[in-house]
Amino acid sequence: MSSDAEFQRGLYNQMSSLIDAMQGVNRRLMETMTMTDRFDVEFAKISRHNNQFRLDMIDLKSELAQVRGEVAQLRAEFEQFRDETRTRMDSLFHRIDELETAVSDNSRQIKALSLDVASHSNEILNAVQGGLQNKISLEDLVERIEALERRVGRS
């Protein structure tokens, strides 16, 4: 009977160690998610710079065409084309910015929910670990009471 109790106690201690390791993994996961959020911000900045670069390139092409002194008719057609393209590009960039904002908001919400899940997981693991420790303490008390009853029974 004593070897079963020792085996269970050892098993409980191993489960407690496993839970401690899982908590460490959860902490590292939360740190990784925080670092990923920083990368997302930097990628968004790069994307905005890329969009501005594209607009600057369109402006440069337009100015180069004017410097070369195209025929008035070609210049008028080019200006019309450029205006239509710019309007379309502006509407596309505006829509892309809206989509990036929506994706960023969704990403933040997902990360917040992920952090909540990790937090709840840690709370559950803490509760399970507390229950295991209480069970070990209860078994120790039961053994002590049985030992006292045996002593009292012998007296």
C-alpha positions in Angstrom: 0.0 0.0 0.0 2.9 2.3 0.8 4.5 1.7 -2.6 1.3 2.6 -4.3 1.1 5.8 -2.4 4.8 6.6 -3.2 4.2 5.7 -6.8 1.1 8.1 -6.9 3.1 10.8 -5.1 5.9 10.4 -7.7 3.4 10.5 -10.5 1.8 13.7 -9.0 5.2 15.3 -8.7 6.0 14.4 -12.4 2.6 15.8 -13.5 3.4 19.0 -11.5 6.8 19.3 -13.3 5.1 18.8 -16.6 2.6 21.5 -15.8 5.4 23.9 -14.9 7.1 23.2 -18.2 3.8 23.8 -20.1 3.5 27.2 -18.3 7.0 28.1 -19.5 6.0 27.2 -23.0 2.9 29.4 -22.7 5.0 32.3 -21.5 7.4 31.9 -24.4 4.4 31.7 -26.8 3.1 35.0 -25.5 6.5 36.6 -25.9 6.7 35.3 -29.5 3.3 36.7 -30.2 4.4 40.1 -28.9 7.5 40.0 -31.1 5.3 39.0 -34.1 3.1 42.1 -33.5 6.2 44.3 -33.8 7.1 42.7 -37.1 3.5 43.3 -38.3 3.9 47.0 -37.5 7.2 47.2 -39.5 5.7 45.4 -42.5 2.8 47.8 -42.5 5.3 50.8 -42.5 7.2 49.2 -45.4 3.9 48.7 -47.3 3.0 52.4 -46.9 6.5 53.4 -48.1 6.1 51.2 -51.1 2.8 52.8 -51.9 4.3 56.2 -51.7 7.2 55.0 -53.8 4.7 53.9 -56.5 3.0 57.3 -56.5 6.4 59.0 -56.7 7.2 56.8 -59.7 4.0 57.7 -61.5 4.8 61.4 -60.9 8.4 61.0 -62.2 7.1 59.3 -65.4 4.6 62.1 -65.9 7.3 64.8 -65.5 9.7 63.0 -67.8 7.1 62.9 -70.6 6.6 66.7 -70.2 10.3 67.4 -70.3 10.8 65.6 -73.6 8.3 67.9 -75.1 5.8 65.6 -76.7 3.4 66.9 -79.3 0.5 68.8 -77.7 -2.0 66.2 -78.8 0.0 63.4 -77.3 0.6 65.4 -74.2 -3.2 66.0 -73.8 -3.9 62.3 -74.3 -1.1 61.4 -71.8 -2.4 63.8 -69.2 -5.9 62.4 -69.6 -4.6 58.8 -69.3 -2.5 59.8 -66.3 -5.4 61.4 -64.5 -7.6 58.4 -65.1 -4.8 56.1 -63.9 -4.1 58.3 -60.9 -7.8 58.3 -60.0 -8.0 54.6 -60.3 -4.7 54.1 -58.4 -5.9 56.5 -55.6 -9.1 54.6 -55.2 -7.1 51.3 -55.2 -4.7 52.6 -52.7 -7.5 53.9 -50.6 -9.2 50.5 -50.7 -5.9 48.8 -49.9 -5.4 51.1 -46.9 -8.9 50.2 -45.7 -8.1 46.5 -46.1 -4.8 46.9 -44.3 -6.6 48.6 -41.5 -9.2 45.9 -41.3 -6.5 43.2 -41.4 -4.5 45.0 -38.7 -7.6 45.3 -36.5 -8.5 41.7 -37.0 -4.9 40.7 -36.3 -4.9 42.7 -33.0 -8.2 41.1 -32.0 -6.9 37.6 -32.8 -3.7 38.3 -30.8 -5.7 39.6 -27.9 -7.9 36.5 -28.0 -4.8 34.3 -28.2 -3.3 36.0 -25.2 -6.7 35.5 -23.4 -6.6 31.8 -24.3 -3.0 31.5 -23.1 -3.9 33.3 -19.9 -6.9 31.0 -19.3 -4.8 28.0 -20.1 -2.4 29.1 -17.4 -5.2 29.6 -14.9 -6.6 26.1 -15.7 -3.1 24.6 -15.3 -2.6 26.5 -12.0 -6.0 25.1 -10.8 -5.1 21.6 -11.8 -1.7 21.9 -10.2 -3.4 23.2 -7.0 -5.8 20.3 -7.1 -2.9 17.8 -7.4 -1.1 19.5 -4.5 -4.2 19.4 -2.4 -4.7 15.7 -3.2 -1.1 14.9 -2.2 -1.7 16.9 1.1 -4.9 15.0 1.7 -3.3 11.6 1.2 -0.5 12.6 3.6 -3.1 13.6 6.2 -5.0 10.3 5.6 -1.8 8.4 6.2 -1.1 10.3 9.4 -4.6 9.8 10.7 -4.4 6.0 9.9 -1.0 5.9 11.7 -2.6 7.7 14.7 -5.6 5.3 14.7 -3.2 2.4 14.7 -1.3 3.8 17.6 -4.5 4.5 19.5 -5.8 1.0 18.7 -2.6 -0.6 20.1 -2.8 1.4 23.3 
